[in-house]
Amino acid sequence: MAEMAVMMMVAQGVQAVGGMMQGAAQQKAGKDKQRMLEQAAAYNAETLRRRANEESAASQRTAQRERDKKDLALSRQTALAAKSGAGVENPTILQLLEETDSYGDFLASTELYRGESRARGLKDQADVGMWNAAVEGRAAKKAGDAAFAGSILEGIGDIGMAAYDGYKGGAFGSTSTPDMPDISYDPDQNWMRPKRATAGYR
């Protein structure tokens, strides 16, 4: 009986330790997932921010080309006005030059705005990705920590129950209370003696 109790106690203890090891593995898996999510988000964010910088730089180059085209158009218009004899002081020529200048600035500003808008969208996408990864990673770590803590508590309970069952089963030696003799008082002899010894005493 005692040997069986010991075997059951050991089996329950092994099962409890296995549960705690599984909880530790879940905790590690949660931490690993958090790290992987954060690393992937950081890589994606870096890529998106690099693209954003490229978009901004590209828009600046395009805007500069629009300014160059404007300056070239103004130079040609001025030369043609001088060659025609009208001169650049002519109101019509002045208005034409002003419109050319304004339109060239508008095209340059539009290109800058488009580039900055695309860059801002990419940067926002990077920030959102980092935030989502942080939230999901913390949730994974929290779930792993909770699983580990639960396995510890469950394991402690199982080990305690195994020890109790083993104690009841005699794994730690006899747990029965020894029989006490049935004592009676003999007034003639003025002392206590077992009842089973009183037969035929007188």
N, C-alpha and C positions, 0 to 999 in steps of 0.2 A: 504493500500500500504506500509506504513511504517512498519507495523507489519510483513508483508511478507518479506520485505528487511532485517529486523532484524533476522528473522528465517533463511533466506538464508545465512546471514553473519555468524551466529553462526554455521550453518552446515558446511560451508567452513572452519571455524576456527577449528572445531572439526576434520575435515578431515586432515587439515594441521598438527595438533598436533599428530594425529594418524600416519601420515607419518613420523614425526620426531621420534616418539617412535619406529616405525619399523626400522628406520635407526640406532637408539641406540641399538636395539636388534641385528642387523646385525653386528654392531661394536663389541659388546660383544661376539657374536658367533665367529668372527674372532680371537679375543684375546684368547678365550677358545680353539679354534682349534690349535693356535700356541703353547699354553701351553701343550696341550695333545701331540702334535707331538714331542715337545722337551723332554717331560718326557718319552715318549715311546722310543725315540732314545737314551736317556741317559741310560735307563734300558737295552736296547739291547746292547749298547756299553759296559756297565759294564759286561754283560754276556759274550760277545765276548772276552773282554780283560782277563777275568778270565780263559776262555778256552785257550787263548793264553799262559798265564802263566803256565797252566797245561801241555800244549803241550811242552813247553820249559823244564819244570821240568822232564817230562817223557822222553824226548830225552836225557837229561843229565844222567838219571838213566840207560837208555839203553846203552849209550856210556860207562858208567862206567862198566857195565856188559861185554861189549866187551873188555875193557882193562883187566878186571879180567880174562877173558878167554884167552887172549893173554899171560898174566903173567903165567897162569897155563900151557899153552902149552910150553912156553919157559922153565919153570922149569922141565917139563917132558922130553923135548928134551935134556936138559943139563944132567939130571940124566941118560938117556939112553946112551948118548955119553960117559959119564964117566964109566958106567957099561960095555960098549962094548970095552973099552980100547982105543978108538980113541982119546978121550979127546976133550975138547972144543976148543983147538987150531988148530984142523984140519980144513983146508980151507973149506971143504965141510960142516962140522958142523957149522962153522961160517956163511957161506952163508945161510944155512937153518935157523939158529937163526935170522939172519938179515931179511930174508924174512918173517918169522913168526911175528917179531916185526913190520915191516912195514905194513903188512896186517892187523894186529890187530889195529894199529893206524888208518888205512884207514877206517875200519868198524866203529870205534868209532867216527871219524870225520864225516862220512856219516850220522850217526844217529843224531849227533848234528845239522848238516846242515838241515836235513829233519825237525827236530823239530822246529828249528828257522824259517824255511821257512813257515811252517804251522802257527806258532805263528804270524809271520809278516803279513801273509794274513788275519788272523782274526783281527789283530789290524787295518789294512787298511780298512777292511770291517766296523769296528766300526767307524772309522773316516769319511768314506764316508756316513754312515748312519746319523751321527750327522750333517754333512754338508747339506745333502739333507733335513733333518728335519728343519734346520735353514732357508734354502731358502724357502721351502714350507710354513713354519710358518710365515715368514715375508710377503710373498705374501698374505696369508690369513688375516693377520692383516691389511695390506695396503688396501685390498679390503673392509674390514669392516669399516676402517676409511673413505675411499672414499664414501661408501654408507651413512655413518652418515653425512658427510659434505654435500653431495648432498641433503639429506633429510632436513637438516637445511636450505639450500638455497631455496629449493623448498617450504618449509613451510613458510619461510619469504615472499616469493613471493605470495603464496596463501593467507596469512593473509592480505598482503597489497592490493591484488586484492579484497578480501572480504570486506575490509574496504571501498575501493573506490566504489564498487558496492552498499554497504550499504548507503554510502553518497549520491550517485545518486538516490537511492530508497527512500530516506527520513528517513533513520534509525536514523539520528542525528538531526532531525527536518527539517523544510522547507528550501529548497535550492533555491527557486525561488526568483527572484529580484522583489521587490514591484513596482507596477505601479506608474509612476510619472505623475503628472498632466500636461496636454498640456498647457504650459504657453505662453501667447502672450503679446506684449507690446502695451499699450494704450497711444498714444501720447497726447490725450486730458487730461488724468488724470496723465500722467507722472509716471505710475507705471505698474508693471507686474500683470496680472491677468489671471486666467484660461480662455481658449477660450470658454468652455461650459457656462461660466457666462456672456459672452458678448452679448448674444441675448437679444434685447430689452433694452439695457443699456441706449442708448441715448434717 
